[in-house]
Amino acid sequence: MGVANNLVIKTNSPLETRALAEAMAKLLMPGDVICLNGDLGAGKTAFSQGVAAGLGVKAPVTSPTFTLINEYHGRMPIFHFDVYRLDGSEQMYDLGYEEYFYGEGICLIEWAERVQEVLPQERLDVFISRHEDSEDLREIKLIPLGERYLLLLEELSNLVHIRN
């Protein structure tokens, strides 16, 4: 099954959202950047928990709202950013973001749209939205920016059952 410009997947629970991200994690490589976007409570942290589980992280994964970056160790390092409290992209320089974005780990960036100016051109943008009819139903739109992420989505679409 080929992927056009993006992939849209619906999940019915936080467990399904985690399972999707866990499946995707098996395809991730060092240097991958995953940008998570969505309202409060949309499922960004559940998605991050799935990625961490898929990479073998045993520690509890929580949103790093007050620390800005949490680091986890699985089959490769995960750098989990929550940039909600930043006033803009300039503050990313203080965090030394380039070492993370272009390093040997996976970067998960919650509220990525807030620091759009410093994000790598090649990345995977993930937009998670709640369905108005159900508290648990989520629509997850994965948008690949760059050949690496297009291939990632093609592989992912072969791993998961797509429901529209």
Secondary structure, DSSP 8 states (H G I E B T S, - for coil): ----S-EEEEESSHHHHHHHHHHHHTT--TT-EEEEE-STTSSHHHHHHHHHHHTT--S-----TTTSEEEEESSSEEEEEE-TT-SSTHHHHHTTHHHHHTSSSEEEEETGGGGGGGS-SSEEEEEEEEETTEEEEEEEEEEEESHHHHHHHHHHHHHS----
